[in-house]
Structures are given as C-alpha cells and as structure tokens.
C-alpha cells in the first residue's frame, strides 16, 4: 500500500511541469526586502517582508497582496508561495504584527490561545494594522515599492488567524467583549483565506459573512481541526454565506492546518506532509490572483476545468457557484 501511495505521489509530481497542470507565463525575476513602518497613533511598529517582481515583459506596475500569517509562522514558512506569486508578477507584502507574546506564538492549547488573542485585542489590532498599511500604500510612502504598486489591484490574504484578518477587511464582522466591529476597507478587491474559522469562534457569528461581497477563495484541509472547525459544514460555512458570485472553495484531502505553511513541528509533534500539496496550493492560488487582477481567462478556465481534480485523483477539489457534480 505504501509503495502504491509513493508511485501516485511521484506520478502526480511528474505529470506536468508544475505538478498541478498550471504553468506561469510570463515568468518574472524578483527580489525581496525587509522594512518597517510605524503607526504612531496606535504605537504599532509593523515589520514587513516584501517580495517584488522586476519590471519585465512590458509590466511597469504590479498588483499587491497583503499577507497576514499564522502567529507561529515566519515569512520563510510561506516562501514557496510568495516566490511563486512574485514570479507571476505580483507584489506580496508580508506583515509581522506586533503583540505576539511568546506564549501566544508557542501556544497549542486552543482555549488558552483564543483567550490570549482576545486579551491582547489582536482580533481588532491586526485588521487595523492592514488598514494603516493600505494608507501608506495609497500615499506611496513605502519606499522599496514606490511607483511599482498598482493600488487599484490590492488583495488581502492570510493563514489561520490571518484569514480572520483578511476577511475582516472584506466585510466580515465580529464581536469582542460586547462590541461589534466592521473593519472593511474599500481598497481590498479580493481575499484569499487558508485554514480560516468557522462560526461561533473568534467573535464570529453564523451571519458574520453575510455582507462579504468581495471575490474570495477559501482553502481547507479535510483534516483541519482549527478554531471553530468541528465538521465539514463548519469548514464551508464562510464560503456558503459570502454573497459574491466570484468565490471558490478549495479542499485538500487529509491535509491539516499546517499544510499551507512550511512549519515542521506543532509542539513536539512532527508534521508529515504530502509533497504534492504545495504544488497544488501554488498553482491554484496563482491562477486565482491572475484571474482576479490580470483578467486572465486561461487562469479562470484552469480553476473551473476540473484539471486539478483529475491530476490529484480528486484529492484536491475546487468548488464554485454553478459547479455541477459529475
């Protein structure tokens, strides 16, 4: 059985150049740099790592993705993804939010983790970090991407708690200590959330996504047991209630929350990963951004063609409005 599984994995990787039936064209060279911006009103310093494509192939300005990571992850844990997006001609700004107490970063007890987030007001602080960053972007005050960012094409993305942050900027509302927050920002034109939350968690209710009309892609592993995720219905809840017709739900069979990052351990437990998963994630997310920001018909056709289901033997699936089961 193990030999058969290994053969299927190798076959999937070799089937196409990308391992997922999607090829990036044109391919941009890129660089990355670190910088810090300071929100003096809130006394918050934001460390940023920015992946920047070079001006090539006739492109002078580029779409921008603001990425909010899982608190236990660094940018190197998502490097496979940011490099892929940069090669596709997209700037990625990775935000390292302050206030990550060491016990929060290491915490593996879900109840204590959620309590720490609420105690430090991170549900509210992190979306406001992005809103401040968007202002700096709008006024062209981030030197390393000055003149390179197309502010008409700005998206928010995140993993785990970062999904809560990204979706809050798209209109998801939530409550903290009897106060309700709506932190939508009109600069955000699309969102991508990986391993997000279900209802009745993180201050979310069952109607928290009813006002989200922004294009969205949500991704989960079928073995994800994150905050507020107890069933398949919980994983799909936000997707089902987002009102946009431009939405996608991606599921990866057997994958957990950790599949989207490069984290090797959770506590003392080593994380076992399928090497195909990152190939699928790179292809699907890149096709999504190219469709959204570059109106790339090839990428949209890829997302809706069922190609990834065929290559993955239906271990990876993409749902969207109007899709019919074969």
C-alpha positions, 0 to 999 in steps of 0.5 A: 500500500505504501509503495502504491501511495509513493508511485501516485505521489511521484506520478502526480509530481511528474505529470506536468511541469508544475505538478498541478497542470498550471504553468506561469507565463510570463515568468518574472525575476524578483527580489525581496526586502525587509522594512518597517513602518510605524503607526504612531497613533496606535504605537504599532511598529509593523515589520514587513517582508516584501517580495517584488517582481522586476519590471519585465515583459512590458509590466511597469506596475504590479498588483499587491497582496497583503499577507497576514500569517499564522502567529507561529509562522515566519515569512520563510514558512510561506516562501514557496508561495510568495516566490511563486506569486512574485514570479507571476508578477505580483507584489506580496507584502508580508506583515509581522504584527506586533503583540505576539507574546511568546506564549501566544506564538508557542501556544497549542492549547486552543482555549488558552490561545483564543483567550490570549488573542482576545486579551491582547485585542489582536482580533481588532489590532491586526485588521487595523494594522492592514488598514494603516498599511493600505494608507501608506500604500495609497500615499506611496510612502513605502519606499522599496515599492514606490511607483511599482504598486498598482493600488487599484489591484490590492488583495488581502490574504492570510493563514489561520488567524490571518484569514480572520484578518483578511476577511475582516477587511472584506466585510466580515464582522465580529464581536469582542467583549460586547462590541461589534466591529466592521473593519472593511476597507474599500481598497481590498478587491479580493481575499484569499483565506487558508485554514480560516474559522468557522462560526461561533469562534473568534467573535464570529457569528453564523451571519458574520459573512453575510455582507462579504461581497468581495471575490474570495477563495477559501482553502481547507484541509479535510483534516483541519481541526482549527478554531471553530472547525468541528465538521465539514459544514463548519469548514464551508460555512464562510464560503456558503454565506459570502454573497459574491458570485466570484468565490471558490472553495478549495479542499485538500484531502487529509491535509491539516492546518499546517499544510499551507505553511512550511512549519515542521513541528506543532509542539513536539509533534512532527508534521508529515506532509504530502509533497504534492500539496504545495504544488497544488496550493501554488498553482491554484492560488496563482491562477486565482490572483491572475484571474482576479487582477490580470483578467486572465481567462486561461487562469479562470478556465484552469480553476473551473476545468476540473484539471486539478481534480483529475491530476490529484485523483480528486484529492484536491477539489475546487468548488464554485457557484454553478459547479455541477457534480459529475 
